[in-house]
Amino acid sequence: MERLRDPKAGCEWDTVQTFATIAPYTIEEAYEVADAIQRGDMADLKDELGDLLLQVIFHSRMAEEAGHFGLADVVAAISDKMERRHPHIFLGATEGGHHLWEQIKAAERGNKGEQGALDGVAIGLPALLRAEKLQKRAARTGFDWPDPSGARAKIDEELAEVEAAETPEHREEEIGDLLFAVVNWARKQGVDPEAALRAANAKFERRFEGME
């Protein structure tokens, strides 16, 4: 990557890239990894993991050029984080498990200045995934339906509001609320909405291709 980014002898395309221009490719490569996993294609997964690793190297190199950090710092940071989040494995703590993991993550968010329950949920996440994460964060504070029936009733309420909407703008807003409610119901059912929709897309593709 150092050679590719060399201002004099490097690749013309690679030398002009920035964090912002590379970010879409990083997201795309992460999705291609998920796609290979979904298809159970280990050969493709190997290739896609390499492509994703290249993105990490690319971003790290640009950061190093700007004097921020390098690839070794990235590796050290994730190593430190894993040790910090697994004290029962690495530090001899007697308490462990998911509960402790969440406590440590909350402390880390506090150290970053993220005080609100919803702080730190990345804006760039896919909308379904971000909705689920927001709902999970809110649920930890007690803001949640006691059982799935309340979330299911909310879907009917939001659907009625979609049907009553009188302008395209209002309809868009209400459909957004409806989708958010469906994600919440899926969460209460223990279903990953992102994975469920991916499976539905794949099913549609198979059935449509069978009709062609």
N, C-alpha and C positions, 0 to 999 in steps of 0.2 A: 504493500500500500504506500510505503514511503516513496518507492520508485514511481508508482502510478501518479502520485501527487506532486512529484518534483516539478517546480515551475518551469524549468528549462527542458528537461528530457522526458517529462511525464506524459500521461495520456491527456489529450486536449479536453476530453469530456470530464474526466475525473478531477482535473485541477480546478475547474470552475464550480464544482459542487459545494453546497453549503448544508448545514444541518436541516434547513427548511426544505431544500430541494431533494434531499435524500430521504427525508422522513416518510413520504408516500411509498417509496420502495421498501422501506423497513416494514411498514404495515402490510404491504402486499406479500412480502416473503413470509411473515408470520402466519398469514392466512394460508399460504401454500403449504406450510408445514402442517397446519391443522387439516388441510385437505388430504394430504398424503396419509395422515393418521386415520382419517375417516374412511379412506379407501383401503387401508391395510397394506399399502404398497411400501415395503421396507426399502427397496432400492431407491424409489423416489424420495422417501423420507430422508435417506442419507444425503441425497443431492440438495434437498431443500434446507436441511439443517446447515449444510455448508454455505448456502446462499444467505441464510439468516446470520450465521457467524461472520460472514463478510460484512454485513451491515454493522455489526458491533465493532469490528475492526475499523471500518470506514469512519464511523462517528468518533471512535477513540483517537484515530489519527488526526482528525480535524481539531479535536479538543487539545491534543498535544501541540499542534502547530500554533494554537492560540494561547498556549501556556497555562491551560487549565488542569489537564490530567492526561495520562496515557493508558494504554491497554493494561499494563501491570497494575495501575491504580484501580481500574474497573474490577479486575480479578480479585485484588486484595479487599476491595469494598464488599463484594458479594460474599467472600469467604468470611469476613468479619461479621456480616449480617447474619449468615447462617449459624455461626457460633453463638451470636448474641440471642438469636431466636430459639436455639436449642440448648439452653443451659443444662438441661437434664442429660444431654448426651456429651457435651464438651466440657462443661464446667462443674459437673458433679452435683447439680441441684437435685433435690429430692422430688420437687414438684415438676410436672411436665404436661405434655399434651396440648390439645387445641386451646384450652382456656388460657394457659400461660402464653401461648403464641399470640393470642389476641391482645392480652395485656401488654406484651412487649411492643407489638405494632402500635398500639394506642400511645404508649410512651414515646415511641419514635416520631409519631405524628405531632405530639406535643412539642418535642424538641425542634421540629421544623416550623413551629408557629401555627400548626393546624389545630385549632381549639374546638371548632364546631364538629358535630358528629358526621357531617357530610363533607368536610374538608378533605382534600386529597384524592377524591374520586375523579380520575382523569377525564377531562372533557373530550379527549380524542377517542375514547372507547366507542365501539359500536353501540348504537342507541339501545338495543335490547339488553346488552350486557351492562351498560351504565345504569339503566333503569333498575335492573336487579340489584346491582351493588348499592345504589342509593336506598332501595327498600330494605336491604339487609342492614345497612348502617342505621337507618331510622328504627328498625325493629329492635336493635340492641338498646335503644333508649326507652323501649316500652311502647313506641308508636307503631302498633301492628294490630291486625285482626287476630282475635283469640283463636279462630279456626278458619278453615277454607271457605265456609259458607258466607261469611261477610265479604270476602274478596270476590266470591262468585256473584253475589247480589250487586256489587259495585259495577260489574260488567254490564248487567242489565240496565242499571242507571245510566251509565255512560253511553250505551247503545241508543237509549231513548233520546239522549241529548244530541247525538249525531243526527238522528232522524228529524229532530226538531230544529236543527240549525238552518238558518235562512240565507246565509252568505257563504261563499267559498272559504273566506278567511275563518269564519266561525266553525264551519264544517271541518276544516283542517285542524283547528285547535281541539275540537271534540274527538276527532279520530285519534289524535295524539293521546288524549286522556283515556280513550278506550284501549289503545295498545298498552299504555302504562298499567291499566287495570288487569289486562290479560297476563302481562308479565308477573304482576303481583299474585294472581291466582295460581299461575304455574309454580311460582316460588313456594306458595303455601302447600302445593301438592308434591313438592320435592322434585320438580321437573326443571331442568336447565332450558330456559326458553330459546337461547341461542342455538343449542344443540338440536332442540326439537324442530326449529324452523329450518335448520340445515338439512335435517332428515326429510322434512316435508318437501323442500326444494328438490332433493335427490329423487324422491318418490315421483314428483311431478315430471321431472326430466325423463325418468324411465318409462312412465306411462305415456307421455307425449311421443317419445321416440318410437314406442311400440305402435302408435297410431299412424306414423308417417309412412 
